Amino acid sequence: MPSDISSMPPTPVLHTPRLILRPVRSKDAPVIQRLFPQWDVVRWLDAKVPWPYPADGATAFVATCLQEMARGQKSHWAIVPRSGTADLIGLIDLWPDDGVSRNQRGFWLDPAYHRRGLMSEAADRVTDYALRELGWPHLWLSNAQDNHGSRRIKEKEGAQLVELIIGRYIGGETSQMVWLLTRDTWLARRPAA
């Protein structure tokens, strides 16, 4: 059930009470290179991510992000706290339904910022952007079954578990949960302000 949107508009700046989500930019590469290669960050990411992370991994990644945003393939946001550091503390991505992958959003957060509800806040804002502002009919979401933090975010958003498959992650093969969050469910749970 592909979305009726095949390309992304320019990536906007999005705001939450505690965060600014801004488009990824070239100068983010050194911060990503410093934060990303931590086991608590990469363990549940797709096995396609190079590991051990190469010294130029973030530079290559950011170049890909910029190309994907320019082509309207994906939106890539840096997660930046409204107070304190001006540096990013994680990333969140969004892309249209391709009818195959059954995943449309990905994210990671520096473990120093875990357990504060920041990723839920960022994920909710990006979800609202996709389902309310872009008018997408649904979001496919997935996570490793043992990635309890990611799983809780999907449960809180109202996503429905539709399938368990085998997923290949940097940490190895394990069960992957596939979720579907419909626009109607999202809007019913979060009426317009």
N, C-alpha and C positions, 0 to 999 in steps of 0.2 A: 504494500500500500504506500507507494511513493508520495511524498508531499507534492503539492501543486507548484511549489517554488523550486526552481532548478538552480538558481544562483542567489548569492547573498548580496545585499546592498552593502555599501561601505560600512565598515565596522564602527559603530558609534561609541561614544563614551557613555557608560552607564554608572549610576550612583546607587548606593545603598546607605543605610544609616552610618555604617562604619567603614565602607570601602569605596574606592573609585576603581572601576573596571575600564581600562583604557586600552586602545589597540597596542599590540606588541610593536616595538620599534627596534631598530638596529642596535642602539646602545644598551638594550636589555641583555644582550648576549653574555657579558661578563658576570652579571648577577645570576643569570640562569646557570651558567657554567659552575658557579660556586655553590648554588643551592640544590640543583637537580640531582647530582650523583650521590644520593643518600639512599640506603636500602629501604628506609621507611617511605621514600617517595616512589622509587622505581619498582619495588617488589610486585605490585599488582598491575603494572603497565604491560601493554602488548609486547610480546617477545620480539617484535620487529624493531623495538627501540634498541640501539646498540648498547651492549653492556659487556665488559666495563665501558663506561662512557668515555669516548675519545676526547682528547684535549681540545679539539675544534668542534665538538658535538653541538654546543649551543650556537656557535656561529652558523653552522650548517642548518640547524633547526630554525633559527630566526630567519635566515634567508628563504627557507621553504615557506614559513608563515607569511612573510611579506609577499611572496609570489602568489600564494593561495588567496590572500586577501585581495590583491590586485586583480586576480582573475574572477573574483566573486565565488570562489569555491568554499571558503570557510571564513569564520570570524575567529580571531585569536585575541584574547584579552589578557593583559597583565593585571594581576590583583594587587592593588596598592592600598595600604591603610590610609584613612583620612587624616589620622594624627600620627605623629612619630616619623618613622623613616619614609623617605620619598621613593625608596627602592621597592620593587615588586617582591611579594612574598609567595607567589604562585602564579599559575596560569589556568585559564578556562577557555575551552574551544567549543564552537558550535558549527554544525554543517547540515545541509539539507539531506533528507532521506533519499538514499540512492536505490532503495528497493532491494538491497542485497545485504548490507553489513548489519543492519538492525542495531545501530548505535549512532547517535547524533550529537553527543556531548561528551567531552572529556575534561578532566581537571587534575591538578595536583597542588599541594600546599606544603610549604616548608614545615617540617615537623615541629619547629619551635612555636608555631601558631596553631597547632592542633588543639582540639577539645575546647574551642572558644565559640563555636558556631559560625565561624567566618566562612567556611566552605559552603555550609547550608545557605548562608546569606547570598554569597556569590552565585551559587547554582540556582537559587530561587529567582534572582534578578535576570539571569540569562534565560531561564525557562519562561519567565513572564514576557521577556522580549520576543522569544520565538513564538509563543502561543497566543499572546494578546496583541503585541505590536506588529509582528509579521503575519499573524493570522494562520500559522501552520496548524493543520488538523491534529497533529500528535507529535510526540517525541519518542523515538526508540532509545532506550538507555541500557547499559549493561555494566556489570562488575563481576569480579571474582567473588564467589560465594563467601570466602573467608575474609573479604574486605568489608568488615562490619560497618565502618564509618560511611563508606560509599553506599552501602545497602540502606542504612538508616536515612540518608538524604532522600533516596528514591521513595522509601516508605512514607516519609513525612510529606513528600510532594503529592502523594496519592497515586503513584504509579502502580500498575498491576503486574505481578510476576506472570509471565506467559510461557517461559521455557527455561529449562536447564540444559546447557550443552557443555562440551569440553572446550575450555579456553586455554590458550597458550600465552603465558605471562613470563616476564623475566624470572620470577620465582619458581617457574615450572608449570606443568599442566595441572589444571584443577577445574572444578565445576564453575561455569560462568552462568550468571543469572541474566536473563533477558527480560526487560520490563517495557511496558507500553504506558505512556502517560498521554491521555487524550486532552484536547483543548477543552472539551465540555467538563471533564472532571476538574481540570485546573481552575477554570472560571467559576465553577460551583463552589470550590473550596476557598477561592480568593476573589471575591467580588471586587469590582472597580472601586477605587477610593473616592 
